[in-house]
Amino acid sequence: MVQKIVKKHRLQERTTIQDDLAYWLSKTPEERVATVDYLRAQYYGNATRLQRVARVIQRPPR
């Protein structure tokens, strides 16, 4: 039989929005773009481009 083991750890204090903003502003624009591209690739897969989505809406004549 497998024995379950649970370990509790204290989480560090949550960062604030100002801390997050200061962190990203400390990065170069190239690093920020690279991070966004990495996250995009994780979410959408390794497509070279994002898909373009267009919706045509017929409006009634005036």
N, C-alpha and C positions, 0 to 999 in steps of 0.2 A: 504494500500500500504506500502511496506517495503522501508524504507529510507536507502540508502547506505551511509556508513561512511568510510572515508579513513583517516588513521592517518599516517603521515610521521615521520620517525625517522632517525636520522643521524647514519650511520654505523660507527663502530669503524674503525680505520685505518687497512688496510689489513696487515696481518702478512706476513713476508717474509719467504723464505725457511729456512734461518738460524734460525728464531724463531721456526719454526716447528721442525727442527732437534734438537734444544736444548731442546724442550719440550719432544720429544720422547726419547732422550738420558737420560733425567732425570728420566724416568720410569724404573722399573726393567724389566728384560727379561720376567718374568712371566706375568707382566701386559701387556707387548707388545703382547705376544702370546695370552693372553686372549682377547685382543681387536681385533686382527686379526681373531680369532675364532668367536667372536661375529659378526663381519662384514661379515664373510663367511656364517654364519648361516642366516643372514638377506638376503643375495643375493641368496644363493642356497637352503635355507630352512633348516630344522633341520635334515638333513641326518647325519649319524654318520661319514661318510667319503666322500671325494670328489670322483666323478666318475673318473675312469681312461679312458683315450681316447687314442686309438692307431690307427695309420693309416699305412697300408701296401702299399708300392709303388713298383710296378714292374718296374725294370730297364732293359733296353735292354741289351742283352749280348754284351760283348766286342769283 
